[in-house]
Amino acid sequence: MNVILQTPRLSLREMSLDDLDFVASMLSDPEVMRYYPKCYTRSEAQAWIERQLMRYEQHGHGLWLVNEKTTGEPVGQVGLVQQLIEATAETEVGYLIHRPFWRRGLGTEAARGCRDFAFQELGKKELISLIRPVNIPSQGVATNIGMSWKRRRVQHANLEHCIFTITRSEWQAELLIS
């Protein structure tokens, strides 16, 4: 498998159809999917993985499978996704951690790794995260990786989302402080 990046506790790699059991389990969990329009069936989870495979080919990135380094166990998917926001292509840091692995800081750790990868390796100028206004946990992850909500909202997938952002210069300033 193609490992993209590693953090202290995690390894992020490209997904494959071999990951269908885990991805289908995660995407069918009502708690994990509570801020999505619906839970996904197994065939929809397969289409989800196939969409990531297309993204890897077209953009060089997409959502990656997140594995714990010590156990090799998959815990979620986090990555960089091209989104079309008001006719502008934007790079989103997206994250979804399976419920058995919540409250360990894994989403923040993986999202921070993706943020750094996007700025260091891909030369991105700005990153976004699309987050539903009621999704407080995801807003916390965005804030933890230095993003802020600048009061901009959009309709995305027929649902209202807040756009959290971080620019390269904000990221560099944060690195200098820490």
Secondary structure as UniProt FT lines:
FT   STRAND          3..6
FT   STRAND          10..13
FT   HELIX           17..19
FT   HELIX           20..27
FT   TURN            30..35
FT   HELIX           42..59
FT   STRAND          63..68
FT   TURN            69..71
FT   STRAND          74..85
FT   TURN            86..87
FT   STRAND          88..97
FT   HELIX           99..101
FT   TURN            102..103
FT   HELIX           106..120
FT   STRAND          126..131
FT   TURN            133..134
FT   HELIX           136..144
FT   TURN            145..146
FT   STRAND          148..156
FT   TURN            157..158
FT   STRAND          159..167
FT   HELIX           168..177
//
